């Protein structure tokens, strides 16, 4: 029974998070921001992002709701903030300046921002994990609560491994496209990221309007 519960929650966590997280989209960001970088840099950023992702998801799962409540941050506010960051990243990819293209051999890290946050662990992923944690917290008399938590953490680890592996696939694609292909691909993905950021921003505004209307009707 314990193993069955563990496997069930592990599977639910993986299947619930992966579609929201969309690791291939994060891989395109890594691709667009890695022009002029070597394989070691790209693989290092991919692995580091996978590690950061697991840590961020675990923190969100165990204390995310408390942190949001402590700072009085709502999920719509997370969407707004994430949308602004994604739009800024997309704008830099669509209209790269000389400073962006300078020092291609520099070792500045993009693993935490923007690869992990908000690309992989964004408002949607955080909302899903926090909702799952709240649901599990209501299982006061669950006979195998330990298996539930172990299953979720194992699922988070699998998601992080899948995301890290997907990000490493950016390097073969980088070689296949060539410099001209990368420049064109970067601008296309920059435009799509701006659209995604605007959608996040719009959803946040809509949710805030709904909350305000509910408060006014009470």
N, C-alpha and C positions, 0 to 999 in steps of 0.2 A: 504493500500500500504506500509506504514511504517513497519508494523508488518511482512508483506510478505518479504520485503527486509531484515529485521533483521533476520528472520528465515532462509532465503536463504543463507546469508553469514555465519551465525552460522553453518549451516549444511555443507557448503563447507569447512569451516575451520577445522571442526572435521574430515570429511572424507578425507581431503587432508593431515592432519598432522599425524593421527594415524598410517597409514601404514608405513610412513617414520620413525616415532618415535619408533615403535615396543616396547611398554612397557613390554611384556613378556621377552624380551632380557635383559632389565634393571633389571627385577625381578631375573633373574638368576645370575646377578652380585651381587645383594644384598644377594642372597642365598649363593654364594660362599665366600663372605666377612664377613658372619655373623656366622661362625662356633664358637660354644661356647657361643653365645649371647643368652639372654633371649627374651621372647616375647615382653616385654616392649621396649627394644632397637630396635628391628626390626620394630615394628609398628611405633615407634617414627621416625625412619629414613624414613620410607615410607611416613608418613604424611608430614614431613619436606621437603622431596624431591618434593612432590606434590606442596607445597607452593612455593618452590624455582623455580619450573618449570614454574608456572604461572607468577611469577615476571620476569624470564628470557625471556619468550616468549613475554611478554608485552614490555619489554625494547627493544628486538630485533625488534618488530613490529613498535614501534614509533621512535626509534633512532638508530636502528641497522645499517642501511645503512650509516648514518652520522658518526657513530663511526668507521666503517670499512674504510670509505673514509678519516677520520681524521688521522688514523694511517696507511693509504695506505695498508690495508690488503684485499686481494682478497679471493673469495670463494675457489679457489684451495688451497690457503695457509691455510685456515680453515680446509680443508680436510686433508692436510698434518699434521697439528698440532693435530687434533683429532685422526688421524690414529696412530700417535706416542704414544699418551696417552693410547689409547685402547690396543695397542700392549704391552705396559708396564704393564697394569693391567692384561691382559691375561697371560703374562709371570709369574707374581707373583702368579696367580691362578694355573698355570700349574706346577710351581716349587716353592711351598711354602717353606720359610725358617723358622728357629726357631724364628726369630724376628716377622714374620707374625703371627705365632701361639701363641706368648706370650701374656700375660695379656688379656685373653678372656673377662674379665669383664670390660675392659677399656671402656671409654665413648667417644672415638674419633669418630667424625662424618664423615660419607661417603655420606651424603645426597646431598651436593653440588657437590663435586668431589669424585667419578666418576658417581654417580647416575644421577644427573641433567645434568651436563656437564662433558664429552661429550656424555653420554649414551642416555639420552632422548632429550636434546636440543643440538644436534650435528650439524655438517656442513649441512647435508641434511635438517633438520628442520629449521635451521637458513636461509638457502637459500630460502626455500619455503615461510617462513614468510616475508622475505625482499622483495621477488618478489611480494607477495600479497600486501604489503604496497606500493610498487612502482606503481602497477596497480591502486590501489585505489586513490593514489595521483594524477593520471591523470584525475580523475572524477571531473573536476573543476565545471561543471554545474549540477552535480547530484542532483536531487530534494530532495533526502532523504539521504544525505551523513552521517548525524548523525546516522541513523539506520544502515548504512553500518559498521561504526566503532563500534557501540554497539554490532552488530551481531558478528563481528570478536572477540571482547574481550570476549563475552559470549562463543563463540566457544573455545577460549583459556582456559577459566575457566573449561569448560566441559572436555577438553582434559587432563588438569591437574588433575581433579577429577578421571577420568578413570585410569590415570597412577598411581596415589596414591593408588587407590583401588587394582589395579593389583599387586603393590609392596607388599601390605599387605598379599597377597596370598602366599608370599614366606614362611611365618611361618608355615602354615599347611603342606606345602611340605617339609619343614625342618624336622618336626616331623615324617612325613611318611617315609622319606628316611633313617633316622638313621645316626649315625656317619660315618660308613663305606660307606654308600650310598652317603653321602654328600662329602666325600673325593674323591670318584670316579667321582661324578657329577661335582665337582669343577674343576677337571683336564680336563674333557671333555669340559666344558664351557670355560676354559682358552684357550684351543687349538682353539675353534671356535672364541673366541674373537681375538686371534692373527690373524686368517684368515680374520676376519672383518676389523681389523686395517690395515692389509696389503692391503686389497681391497680399503679402504679409501685412503691410501697412494698412491696406484697405480692410482686411479682416479684423485687425485690431480696432480700427475706427468703428466698424459695424458692431463689434461686441460691446464697445464702450457705449455706443448709442442705445443698444438694447438694454444694457444695465441701467442707464440713466432713465430710460422710458419706464422700466419696471419700478424704479425707485419713485418716480413721479406719480405713477398710478396707484401706489400704495396709500 
